Amino acid sequence: GHVRYPTAGSSSCAEAQPFFVNSPYGIALAHNGNLVGLPKLKHDLLWQYRHLNTGSDSEVLLNLLATELLSSLPANPTKHQEEPE
């Protein structure tokens, strides 16, 4: 696989990409760019009980994606399955 090290901000190994979350699915993301409005986005994610391990904007982007995917899932996944006969 490919590993991307940060070019801005911290040079910590913890910020090496790709980042990974396992909820709602196993998702990995590597991002080369800068997010605008990062402090507000981080605040919004923390308010939704998302855990951020680093100060990387790429980790924020990944958690935004995961939050949106989670919100699109049915509240009760078994409700949409047919009952066995």
N, CA, C and O atoms as a CHARMM CRD file, in Angstrom:
* protein
*
  340
    1    1 GLY  N      0.80700  -1.18200   0.00000 PROA 1      0.00000
    2    1 GLY  CA     0.00000   0.00000   0.00000 PROA 1      0.00000
    3    1 GLY  C      0.85300   1.24900   0.00000 PROA 1      0.00000
    4    1 GLY  O      2.08200   1.19500   0.03900 PROA 1      0.00000
    5    2 HSD  N      0.18300   2.34500  -0.04300 PROA 2      0.00000
    6    2 HSD  CA     0.82300   3.65100  -0.11100 PROA 2      0.00000
    7    2 HSD  C      0.67600   4.36200   1.22700 PROA 2      0.00000
    8    2 HSD  O     -0.38500   4.31100   1.84900 PROA 2      0.00000
    9    3 VAL  N      1.74100   5.02800   1.67000 PROA 3      0.00000
   10    3 VAL  CA     1.68600   5.82900   2.88500 PROA 3      0.00000
   11    3 VAL  C      2.04700   7.25300   2.50900 PROA 3      0.00000
   12    3 VAL  O      3.01500   7.48400   1.78400 PROA 3      0.00000
   13    4 ARG  N      1.27300   8.20400   2.99900 PROA 4      0.00000
   14    4 ARG  CA     1.52800   9.61600   2.73500 PROA 4      0.00000
   15    4 ARG  C      1.83300  10.29500   4.05400 PROA 4      0.00000
   16    4 ARG  O      1.05800  10.19100   5.00400 PROA 4      0.00000
   17    5 TYR  N      2.96000  10.99000   4.11900 PROA 5      0.00000
   18    5 TYR  CA     3.32700  11.72900   5.31600 PROA 5      0.00000
   19    5 TYR  C      2.89300  13.17700   5.16500 PROA 5      0.00000
   20    5 TYR  O      2.88300  13.70200   4.05200 PROA 5      0.00000
   21    6 PRO  N      2.52900  13.84200   6.27400 PROA 6      0.00000
   22    6 PRO  CA     2.04800  15.21900   6.18500 PROA 6      0.00000
   23    6 PRO  C      3.14200  16.17900   5.72000 PROA 6      0.00000
   24    6 PRO  O      4.31600  16.01700   6.05300 PROA 6      0.00000
   25    7 THR  N      2.73200  17.17100   4.95100 PROA 7      0.00000
   26    7 THR  CA     3.67000  18.19800   4.48800 PROA 7      0.00000
   27    7 THR  C      3.41000  19.52200   5.17900 PROA 7      0.00000
   28    7 THR  O      4.20100  20.45500   5.03700 PROA 7      0.00000
   29    8 ALA  N      2.32100  19.62500   5.92300 PROA 8      0.00000
   30    8 ALA  CA     1.99500  20.84100   6.66700 PROA 8      0.00000
   31    8 ALA  C      1.60500  20.44900   8.08600 PROA 8      0.00000
   32    8 ALA  O      1.10200  19.34900   8.31600 PROA 8      0.00000
   33    9 GLY  N      1.83500  21.33500   9.02000 PROA 9      0.00000
   34    9 GLY  CA     1.47000  21.05000  10.40500 PROA 9      0.00000
   35    9 GLY  C      2.46000  20.09300  11.03100 PROA 9      0.00000
   36    9 GLY  O      3.66800  20.21400  10.82300 PROA 9      0.00000
   37   10 SER  N      1.96000  19.15900  11.78400 PROA 10     0.00000
   38   10 SER  CA     2.79100  18.20700  12.51500 PROA 10     0.00000
   39   10 SER  C      3.45700  17.21300  11.56900 PROA 10     0.00000
   40   10 SER  O      2.91900  16.87700  10.51400 PROA 10     0.00000
   41   11 SER  N      4.62700  16.75700  11.96600 PROA 11     0.00000
   42   11 SER  CA     5.29700  15.70600  11.19100 PROA 11     0.00000
   43   11 SER  C      5.29000  14.39600  11.96300 PROA 11     0.00000
   44   11 SER  O      6.15800  13.54600  11.76200 PROA 11     0.00000
   45   12 SER  N      4.31500  14.23400  12.84400 PROA 12     0.00000
   46   12 SER  CA     4.18000  13.04900  13.67300 PROA 12     0.00000
   47   12 SER  C      3.82100  11.82700  12.82500 PROA 12     0.00000
   48   12 SER  O      3.08200  11.93300  11.84600 PROA 12     0.00000
   49   13 CYS  N      4.34900  10.68000  13.21200 PROA 13     0.00000
   50   13 CYS  CA     3.98300   9.42500  12.52800 PROA 13     0.00000
   51   13 CYS  C      2.49500   9.13300  12.66100 PROA 13     0.00000
   52   13 CYS  O      1.92500   8.43700  11.82100 PROA 13     0.00000
   53   14 ALA  N      1.85700   9.65900  13.71000 PROA 14     0.00000
   54   14 ALA  CA     0.41700   9.45300  13.90300 PROA 14     0.00000
   55   14 ALA  C     -0.39000  10.09100  12.78600 PROA 14     0.00000
   56   14 ALA  O     -1.54200   9.72200  12.55900 PROA 14     0.00000
   57   15 GLU  N      0.20800  11.04500  12.08800 PROA 15     0.00000
   58   15 GLU  CA    -0.50800  11.71300  11.00600 PROA 15     0.00000
   59   15 GLU  C     -0.16500  11.16000   9.63100 PROA 15     0.00000
   60   15 GLU  O     -0.55700  11.73300   8.61500 PROA 15     0.00000
   61   16 ALA  N      0.56500  10.04500   9.59400 PROA 16     0.00000
   62   16 ALA  CA     0.82000   9.37400   8.31700 PROA 16     0.00000
   63   16 ALA  C     -0.50200   8.83500   7.78300 PROA 16     0.00000
   64   16 ALA  O     -1.32900   8.32500   8.53900 PROA 16     0.00000
   65   17 GLN  N     -0.68800   8.95400   6.48500 PROA 17     0.00000
   66   17 GLN  CA    -1.94200   8.52900   5.87300 PROA 17     0.00000
   67   17 GLN  C     -1.72900   7.22900   5.11300 PROA 17     0.00000
   68   17 GLN  O     -0.59800   6.93900   4.72300 PROA 17     0.00000
   69   18 PRO  N     -2.75900   6.44500   4.88900 PROA 18     0.00000
   70   18 PRO  CA    -4.16200   6.78500   5.02200 PROA 18     0.00000
   71   18 PRO  C     -4.65300   6.66100   6.46600 PROA 18     0.00000
   72   18 PRO  O     -4.09800   5.91600   7.27300 PROA 18     0.00000
   73   19 PHE  N     -5.71700   7.42000   6.76200 PROA 19     0.00000
   74   19 PHE  CA    -6.42600   7.29400   8.02800 PROA 19     0.00000
   75   19 PHE  C     -7.51400   6.25100   7.83500 PROA 19     0.00000
   76   19 PHE  O     -7.95800   6.00600   6.71300 PROA 19     0.00000
   77   20 PHE  N     -7.94300   5.63800   8.93400 PROA 20     0.00000
   78   20 PHE  CA    -8.92700   4.56300   8.87100 PROA 20     0.00000
   79   20 PHE  C     -9.96800   4.74900   9.96800 PROA 20     0.00000
   80   20 PHE  O     -9.62900   5.08600  11.10200 PROA 20     0.00000
   81   21 VAL  N    -11.22600   4.53100   9.62900 PROA 21     0.00000
   82   21 VAL  CA   -12.31000   4.41400  10.61800 PROA 21     0.00000
   83   21 VAL  C    -13.07000   3.13500  10.31300 PROA 21     0.00000
   84   21 VAL  O    -13.10900   2.68500   9.16800 PROA 21     0.00000
   85   22 ASN  N    -13.67200   2.55300  11.34000 PROA 22     0.00000
   86   22 ASN  CA   -14.40300   1.30800  11.10300 PROA 22     0.00000
   87   22 ASN  C    -15.90500   1.46800  11.23800 PROA 22     0.00000
   88   22 ASN  O    -16.62800   0.47600  11.14200 PROA 22     0.00000
   89   23 SER  N    -16.40400   2.68000  11.45900 PROA 23     0.00000
   90   23 SER  CA   -17.83600   2.88500  11.61200 PROA 23     0.00000
   91   23 SER  C    -18.29200   3.97100  10.65200 PROA 23     0.00000
   92   23 SER  O    -17.74500   5.07300  10.69100 PROA 23     0.00000
   93   24 PRO  N    -19.25700   3.71300   9.80300 PROA 24     0.00000
   94   24 PRO  CA   -20.10700   2.55200   9.72400 PROA 24     0.00000
   95   24 PRO  C    -19.51700   1.40000   8.91300 PROA 24     0.00000
   96   24 PRO  O    -20.00700   0.27400   9.00000 PROA 24     0.00000
   97   25 TYR  N    -18.49200   1.65900   8.14300 PROA 25     0.00000
   98   25 TYR  CA   -17.81500   0.63000   7.36100 PROA 25     0.00000
   99   25 TYR  C    -16.32500   0.80700   7.59800 PROA 25     0.00000
  100   25 TYR  O    -15.92300   1.79700   8.20900 PROA 25     0.00000
  101   26 GLY  N    -15.51000  -0.10100   7.14500 PROA 26     0.00000
  102   26 GLY  CA   -14.07300   0.11400   7.16300 PROA 26     0.00000
  103   26 GLY  C    -13.71100   1.03000   6.01400 PROA 26     0.00000
  104   26 GLY  O    -13.77700   0.62700   4.85300 PROA 26     0.00000
  105   27 ILE  N    -13.32500   2.26800   6.32700 PROA 27     0.00000
  106   27 ILE  CA   -13.02100   3.25400   5.29000 PROA 27     0.00000
  107   27 ILE  C    -11.62400   3.79900   5.54900 PROA 27     0.00000
  108   27 ILE  O    -11.28200   4.14000   6.68200 PROA 27     0.00000
  109   28 ALA  N    -10.82600   3.87900   4.50200 PROA 28     0.00000
  110   28 ALA  CA    -9.50800   4.51100   4.58800 PROA 28     0.00000
  111   28 ALA  C     -9.48900   5.68500   3.62700 PROA 28     0.00000
  112   28 ALA  O    -10.12100   5.64600   2.57100 PROA 28     0.00000
  113   29 LEU  N     -8.75200   6.74000   4.00400 PROA 29     0.00000
  114   29 LEU  CA    -8.70100   7.92300   3.16800 PROA 29     0.00000
  115   29 LEU  C     -7.32500   8.57600   3.27100 PROA 29     0.00000
  116   29 LEU  O     -6.77300   8.71500   4.36200 PROA 29     0.00000
  117   30 ALA  N     -6.78400   8.96900   2.13300 PROA 30     0.00000
  118   30 ALA  CA    -5.59400   9.80700   2.06600 PROA 30     0.00000
  119   30 ALA  C     -6.00400  11.05700   1.29800 PROA 30     0.00000
  120   30 ALA  O     -6.70200  10.96800   0.28800 PROA 30     0.00000
  121   31 HSD  N     -5.57700  12.20600   1.76900 PROA 31     0.00000
  122   31 HSD  CA    -6.04000  13.47500   1.20600 PROA 31     0.00000
  123   31 HSD  C     -4.86900  14.42800   1.09400 PROA 31     0.00000
  124   31 HSD  O     -4.07900  14.56000   2.02900 PROA 31     0.00000
  125   32 ASN  N     -4.75400  15.08600  -0.03600 PROA 32     0.00000
  126   32 ASN  CA    -3.68700  16.04600  -0.25600 PROA 32     0.00000
  127   32 ASN  C     -4.32400  17.40300  -0.52000 PROA 32     0.00000
  128   32 ASN  O     -4.62400  17.74800  -1.66300 PROA 32     0.00000
  129   33 GLY  N     -4.52500  18.16000   0.53300 PROA 33     0.00000
  130   33 GLY  CA    -5.15600  19.46000   0.39300 PROA 33     0.00000
  131   33 GLY  C     -5.38600  20.06600   1.75800 PROA 33     0.00000
  132   33 GLY  O     -4.95400  19.51700   2.77200 PROA 33     0.00000
  133   34 ASN  N     -6.05600  21.18200   1.78400 PROA 34     0.00000
  134   34 ASN  CA    -6.36800  21.86200   3.03600 PROA 34     0.00000
  135   34 ASN  C     -7.85500  22.14200   3.10000 PROA 34     0.00000
  136   34 ASN  O     -8.43800  22.65400   2.14400 PROA 34     0.00000
  137   35 LEU  N     -8.47600  21.80600   4.23000 PROA 35     0.00000
  138   35 LEU  CA    -9.89400  22.08400   4.41800 PROA 35     0.00000
  139   35 LEU  C    -10.07600  23.49100   4.95800 PROA 35     0.00000
  140   35 LEU  O     -9.33900  23.92100   5.84600 PROA 35     0.00000
  141   36 VAL  N    -11.04200  24.19900   4.43200 PROA 36     0.00000
  142   36 VAL  CA   -11.39700  25.53000   4.91600 PROA 36     0.00000
  143   36 VAL  C    -12.38200  25.35500   6.06800 PROA 36     0.00000
  144   36 VAL  O    -13.25800  24.49100   6.01200 PROA 36     0.00000
  145   37 GLY  N    -12.24300  26.16600   7.10400 PROA 37     0.00000
  146   37 GLY  CA   -13.18200  26.08500   8.22900 PROA 37     0.00000
  147   37 GLY  C    -12.91300  24.91300   9.14700 PROA 37     0.00000
  148   37 GLY  O    -13.83500  24.40000   9.78100 PROA 37     0.00000
  149   38 LEU  N    -11.66800  24.48100   9.23000 PROA 38     0.00000
  150   38 LEU  CA   -11.32500  23.28700  10.00300 PROA 38     0.00000
  151   38 LEU  C    -11.75900  23.34900  11.47100 PROA 38     0.00000
  152   38 LEU  O    -12.29600  22.35500  11.96100 PROA 38     0.00000
  153   39 PRO  N    -11.56200  24.44900  12.20200 PROA 39     0.00000
  154   39 PRO  CA   -11.97700  24.46600  13.61700 PROA 39     0.00000
  155   39 PRO  C    -13.46600  24.17600  13.81100 PROA 39     0.00000
  156   39 PRO  O    -13.83600  23.43500  14.72200 PROA 39     0.00000
  157   40 LYS  N    -14.32400  24.75200  12.96500 PROA 40     0.00000
  158   40 LYS  CA   -15.76400  24.49300  13.10200 PROA 40     0.00000
  159   40 LYS  C    -16.09900  23.05000  12.74500 PROA 40     0.00000
  160   40 LYS  O    -16.91400  22.41900  13.41800 PROA 40     0.00000
  161   41 LEU  N    -15.48100  22.52800  11.70100 PROA 41     0.00000
  162   41 LEU  CA   -15.73600  21.13400  11.31900 PROA 41     0.00000
  163   41 LEU  C    -15.33400  20.18600  12.44800 PROA 41     0.00000
  164   41 LEU  O    -16.05800  19.23900  12.75400 PROA 41     0.00000
  165   42 LYS  N    -14.17400  20.44200  13.07000 PROA 42     0.00000
  166   42 LYS  CA   -13.72900  19.60800  14.19500 PROA 42     0.00000
  167   42 LYS  C    -14.72100  19.69000  15.35300 PROA 42     0.00000
  168   42 LYS  O    -15.07400  18.67400  15.95100 PROA 42     0.00000
  169   43 HSD  N    -15.16600  20.91100  15.66300 PROA 43     0.00000
  170   43 HSD  CA   -16.13000  21.10000  16.74300 PROA 43     0.00000
  171   43 HSD  C    -17.41100  20.32100  16.46600 PROA 43     0.00000
  172   43 HSD  O    -17.93300  19.64900  17.35700 PROA 43     0.00000
  173   44 ASP  N    -17.92000  20.40400  15.24200 PROA 44     0.00000
  174   44 ASP  CA   -19.15000  19.69700  14.87300 PROA 44     0.00000
  175   44 ASP  C    -18.98600  18.18900  15.01100 PROA 44     0.00000
  176   44 ASP  O    -19.89900  17.50700  15.47800 PROA 44     0.00000
  177   45 LEU  N    -17.83000  17.66300  14.60800 PROA 45     0.00000
  178   45 LEU  CA   -17.59300  16.21500  14.72000 PROA 45     0.00000
  179   45 LEU  C    -17.52000  15.77700  16.17500 PROA 45     0.00000
  180   45 LEU  O    -18.08700  14.74800  16.54200 PROA 45     0.00000
  181   46 LEU  N    -16.83800  16.53600  16.99200 PROA 46     0.00000
  182   46 LEU  CA   -16.72700  16.18400  18.40800 PROA 46     0.00000
  183   46 LEU  C    -18.08700  16.23200  19.08600 PROA 46     0.00000
  184   46 LEU  O    -18.36200  15.44700  19.99200 PROA 46     0.00000
  185   47 TRP  N    -18.93400  17.15000  18.64800 PROA 47     0.00000
  186   47 TRP  CA   -20.29100  17.25200  19.19200 PROA 47     0.00000
  187   47 TRP  C    -21.11900  16.01400  18.83100 PROA 47     0.00000
  188   47 TRP  O    -22.06300  15.66100  19.53900 PROA 47     0.00000
  189   48 GLN  N    -20.75600  15.36200  17.72300 PROA 48     0.00000
  190   48 GLN  CA   -21.44800  14.13900  17.27700 PROA 48     0.00000
  191   48 GLN  C    -20.74400  12.88100  17.79200 PROA 48     0.00000
  192   48 GLN  O    -20.97700  11.78400  17.28400 PROA 48     0.00000
  193   49 TYR  N    -19.88900  13.04000  18.79200 PROA 49     0.00000
  194   49 TYR  CA   -19.17000  11.93500  19.43700 PROA 49     0.00000
  195   49 TYR  C    -18.21700  11.19400  18.50200 PROA 49     0.00000
  196   49 TYR  O    -17.97900  10.00000  18.68500 PROA 49     0.00000
  197   50 ARG  N    -17.67400  11.88400  17.51000 PROA 50     0.00000
  198   50 ARG  CA   -16.61600  11.30900  16.67600 PROA 50     0.00000
  199   50 ARG  C    -15.30000  11.56400  17.38700 PROA 50     0.00000
  200   50 ARG  O    -15.09400  12.64800  17.93300 PROA 50     0.00000
  201   51 HSD  N    -14.41700  10.59300  17.39000 PROA 51     0.00000
  202   51 HSD  CA   -13.12800  10.72000  18.07000 PROA 51     0.00000
  203   51 HSD  C    -12.04700  11.03700  17.04900 PROA 51     0.00000
  204   51 HSD  O    -11.87400  10.31500  16.06800 PROA 51     0.00000
  205   52 LEU  N    -11.32100  12.12600  17.29000 PROA 52     0.00000
  206   52 LEU  CA   -10.21800  12.51600  16.41800 PROA 52     0.00000
  207   52 LEU  C     -8.90700  12.26300  17.14700 PROA 52     0.00000
  208   52 LEU  O     -8.72400  12.71200  18.27800 PROA 52     0.00000
  209   53 ASN  N     -7.99800  11.54800  16.50400 PROA 53     0.00000
  210   53 ASN  CA    -6.72400  11.18300  17.12200 PROA 53     0.00000
  211   53 ASN  C     -5.60400  12.16700  16.82400 PROA 53     0.00000
  212   53 ASN  O     -4.59900  12.18600  17.53500 PROA 53     0.00000
  213   54 THR  N     -5.75500  12.98100  15.79000 PROA 54     0.00000
  214   54 THR  CA    -4.68300  13.87700  15.35800 PROA 54     0.00000
  215   54 THR  C     -5.26000  15.25400  15.06400 PROA 54     0.00000
  216   54 THR  O     -6.46100  15.47800  15.21700 PROA 54     0.00000
  217   55 GLY  N     -4.41500  16.15700  14.64900 PROA 55     0.00000
  218   55 GLY  CA    -4.84900  17.47900  14.22000 PROA 55     0.00000
  219   55 GLY  C     -4.96500  17.58000  12.71000 PROA 55     0.00000
  220   55 GLY  O     -5.09600  18.68100  12.17400 PROA 55     0.00000
  221   56 SER  N     -4.92100  16.46700  12.02600 PROA 56     0.00000
  222   56 SER  CA    -4.91500  16.44500  10.56500 PROA 56     0.00000
  223   56 SER  C     -6.29200  16.75600   9.97700 PROA 56     0.00000
  224   56 SER  O     -7.30700  16.23200  10.43500 PROA 56     0.00000
  225   57 ASP  N     -6.31100  17.61400   8.95900 PROA 57     0.00000
  226   57 ASP  CA    -7.56700  17.89500   8.27000 PROA 57     0.00000
  227   57 ASP  C     -8.05500  16.67300   7.49300 PROA 57     0.00000
  228   57 ASP  O     -9.25300  16.54000   7.24200 PROA 57     0.00000
  229   58 SER  N     -7.14900  15.79000   7.11500 PROA 58     0.00000
  230   58 SER  CA    -7.55100  14.56700   6.40800 PROA 58     0.00000
  231   58 SER  C     -8.36000  13.65000   7.31500 PROA 58     0.00000
  232   58 SER  O     -9.30700  13.00600   6.86400 PROA 58     0.00000
  233   59 GLU  N     -7.99500  13.58800   8.58300 PROA 59     0.00000
  234   59 GLU  CA    -8.77000  12.78100   9.52900 PROA 59     0.00000
  235   59 GLU  C    -10.15800  13.38300   9.72400 PROA 59     0.00000
  236   59 GLU  O    -11.13900  12.65400   9.86500 PROA 59     0.00000
  237   60 VAL  N    -10.24000  14.69800   9.73200 PROA 60     0.00000
  238   60 VAL  CA   -11.53900  15.36800   9.82700 PROA 60     0.00000
  239   60 VAL  C    -12.38800  15.02900   8.60400 PROA 60     0.00000
  240   60 VAL  O    -13.56500  14.69600   8.74000 PROA 60     0.00000
  241   61 LEU  N    -11.80300  15.11100   7.41800 PROA 61     0.00000
  242   61 LEU  CA   -12.52400  14.78700   6.18800 PROA 61     0.00000
  243   61 LEU  C    -13.03600  13.35000   6.21200 PROA 61     0.00000
  244   61 LEU  O    -14.17900  13.09400   5.83200 PROA 61     0.00000
  245   62 LEU  N    -12.21400  12.42400   6.65000 PROA 62     0.00000
  246   62 LEU  CA   -12.62800  11.02000   6.74300 PROA 62     0.00000
  247   62 LEU  C    -13.80400  10.86300   7.69900 PROA 62     0.00000
  248   62 LEU  O    -14.75500  10.14100   7.39700 PROA 62     0.00000
  249   63 ASN  N    -13.75100  11.52500   8.84200 PROA 63     0.00000
  250   63 ASN  CA   -14.84600  11.41300   9.80700 PROA 63     0.00000
  251   63 ASN  C    -16.11000  12.08900   9.31400 PROA 63     0.00000
  252   63 ASN  O    -17.20700  11.63800   9.64300 PROA 63     0.00000
  253   64 LEU  N    -15.99400  13.15700   8.53600 PROA 64     0.00000
  254   64 LEU  CA   -17.17700  13.76200   7.91800 PROA 64     0.00000
  255   64 LEU  C    -17.83900  12.78200   6.95900 PROA 64     0.00000
  256   64 LEU  O    -19.06100  12.63500   6.95800 PROA 64     0.00000
  257   65 LEU  N    -17.03500  12.11900   6.14900 PROA 65     0.00000
  258   65 LEU  CA   -17.55200  11.11200   5.22000 PROA 65     0.00000
  259   65 LEU  C    -18.22400   9.96700   5.98100 PROA 65     0.00000
  260   65 LEU  O    -19.32300   9.54300   5.62300 PROA 65     0.00000
  261   66 ALA  N    -17.57300   9.47300   7.01700 PROA 66     0.00000
  262   66 ALA  CA   -18.13500   8.36600   7.79800 PROA 66     0.00000
  263   66 ALA  C    -19.44700   8.76600   8.47400 PROA 66     0.00000
  264   66 ALA  O    -20.38100   7.96800   8.54400 PROA 66     0.00000
  265   67 THR  N    -19.51200   9.99600   8.97000 PROA 67     0.00000
  266   67 THR  CA   -20.73700  10.48500   9.61100 PROA 67     0.00000
  267   67 THR  C    -21.88200  10.55200   8.61100 PROA 67     0.00000
  268   67 THR  O    -23.00700  10.16600   8.92900 PROA 67     0.00000
  269   68 GLU  N    -21.60500  11.03900   7.40600 PROA 68     0.00000
  270   68 GLU  CA   -22.64400  11.11100   6.37900 PROA 68     0.00000
  271   68 GLU  C    -23.10700   9.72000   5.95500 PROA 68     0.00000
  272   68 GLU  O    -24.30300   9.49500   5.76500 PROA 68     0.00000
  273   69 LEU  N    -22.17400   8.79400   5.80700 PROA 69     0.00000
  274   69 LEU  CA   -22.56000   7.41900   5.45900 PROA 69     0.00000
  275   69 LEU  C    -23.41000   6.79700   6.56000 PROA 69     0.00000
  276   69 LEU  O    -24.39900   6.12000   6.27800 PROA 69     0.00000
  277   70 LEU  N    -23.03100   7.02400   7.79500 PROA 70     0.00000
  278   70 LEU  CA   -23.78400   6.47900   8.92300 PROA 70     0.00000
  279   70 LEU  C    -25.19700   7.04900   8.96200 PROA 70     0.00000
  280   70 LEU  O    -26.14300   6.33100   9.28400 PROA 70     0.00000
  281   71 SER  N    -25.35000   8.32700   8.63900 PROA 71     0.00000
  282   71 SER  CA   -26.67600   8.94700   8.68000 PROA 71     0.00000
  283   71 SER  C    -27.58500   8.42500   7.56600 PROA 71     0.00000
  284   71 SER  O    -28.80500   8.56900   7.65200 PROA 71     0.00000
  285   72 SER  N    -27.00900   7.82100   6.52200 PROA 72     0.00000
  286   72 SER  CA   -27.82400   7.30700   5.42400 PROA 72     0.00000
  287   72 SER  C    -28.27100   5.86300   5.64000 PROA 72     0.00000
  288   72 SER  O    -29.06000   5.33500   4.85700 PROA 72     0.00000
  289   73 LEU  N    -27.77300   5.22500   6.69300 PROA 73     0.00000
  290   73 LEU  CA   -28.17200   3.84400   6.99100 PROA 73     0.00000
  291   73 LEU  C    -29.54000   3.82500   7.66200 PROA 73     0.00000
  292   73 LEU  O    -29.88800   4.76200   8.38000 PROA 73     0.00000
  293   74 PRO  N    -30.31700   2.77000   7.43800 PROA 74     0.00000
  294   74 PRO  CA   -31.61100   2.67700   8.12500 PROA 74     0.00000
  295   74 PRO  C    -31.39600   2.54400   9.63700 PROA 74     0.00000
  296   74 PRO  O    -30.41400   1.94900  10.08200 PROA 74     0.00000
  297   75 ALA  N    -32.31400   3.09900  10.41000 PROA 75     0.00000
  298   75 ALA  CA   -32.20700   3.05500  11.87200 PROA 75     0.00000
  299   75 ALA  C    -32.25600   1.61700  12.39100 PROA 75     0.00000
  300   75 ALA  O    -31.58600   1.28300  13.36800 PROA 75     0.00000
  301   76 ASN  N    -33.05000   0.77000  11.73600 PROA 76     0.00000
  302   76 ASN  CA   -33.18100  -0.61900  12.14400 PROA 76     0.00000
  303   76 ASN  C    -32.94100  -1.48800  10.91000 PROA 76     0.00000
  304   76 ASN  O    -33.87900  -1.73900  10.15200 PROA 76     0.00000
  305   77 PRO  N    -31.70400  -1.95300  10.68900 PROA 77     0.00000
  306   77 PRO  CA   -31.40300  -2.69100   9.45600 PROA 77     0.00000
  307   77 PRO  C    -32.18700  -3.98700   9.30800 PROA 77     0.00000
  308   77 PRO  O    -32.41600  -4.42900   8.18200 PROA 77     0.00000
  309   78 THR  N    -32.60500  -4.60500  10.39400 PROA 78     0.00000
  310   78 THR  CA   -33.35400  -5.86100  10.29800 PROA 78     0.00000
  311   78 THR  C    -34.79400  -5.62100   9.87200 PROA 78     0.00000
  312   78 THR  O    -35.46600  -6.55300   9.42900 PROA 78     0.00000
  313   79 LYS  N    -35.28000  -4.39300   9.99600 PROA 79     0.00000
  314   79 LYS  CA   -36.65200  -4.06700   9.61700 PROA 79     0.00000
  315   79 LYS  C    -36.88800  -4.25000   8.12900 PROA 79     0.00000
  316   79 LYS  O    -38.01000  -4.53700   7.71200 PROA 79     0.00000
  317   80 HSD  N    -35.83600  -4.08700   7.31500 PROA 80     0.00000
  318   80 HSD  CA   -35.97400  -4.16900   5.86900 PROA 80     0.00000
  319   80 HSD  C    -35.75200  -5.57700   5.32400 PROA 80     0.00000
  320   80 HSD  O    -35.88600  -5.81600   4.12400 PROA 80     0.00000
  321   81 GLN  N    -35.41500  -6.50100   6.20900 PROA 81     0.00000
  322   81 GLN  CA   -35.21000  -7.87400   5.76600 PROA 81     0.00000
  323   81 GLN  C    -36.52200  -8.64300   5.89300 PROA 81     0.00000
  324   81 GLN  O    -37.31900  -8.38400   6.79400 PROA 81     0.00000
  325   82 GLU  N    -36.73400  -9.58000   4.99300 PROA 82     0.00000
  326   82 GLU  CA   -37.95200 -10.38200   5.08000 PROA 82     0.00000
  327   82 GLU  C    -37.82900 -11.39300   6.19700 PROA 82     0.00000
  328   82 GLU  O    -36.73900 -11.88500   6.48800 PROA 82     0.00000
  329   83 GLU  N    -38.95200 -11.70100   6.82300 PROA 83     0.00000
  330   83 GLU  CA   -39.00500 -12.69100   7.88300 PROA 83     0.00000
  331   83 GLU  C    -38.85300 -14.07900   7.27300 PROA 83     0.00000
  332   83 GLU  O    -39.43800 -14.35100   6.22500 PROA 83     0.00000
  333   84 PRO  N    -38.06800 -14.97700   7.91200 PROA 84     0.00000
  334   84 PRO  CA   -37.96600 -16.34900   7.39300 PROA 84     0.00000
  335   84 PRO  C    -39.29800 -17.07700   7.49700 PROA 84     0.00000
  336   84 PRO  O    -40.07600 -16.85100   8.42400 PROA 84     0.00000
  337   85 GLU  N    -39.54700 -17.95900   6.52500 PROA 85     0.00000
  338   85 GLU  CA   -40.81700 -18.69800   6.52100 PROA 85     0.00000
  339   85 GLU  C    -40.69900 -19.98100   7.28200 PROA 85     0.00000
  340   85 GLU  O    -41.67000 -20.73000   7.38300 PROA 85     0.00000
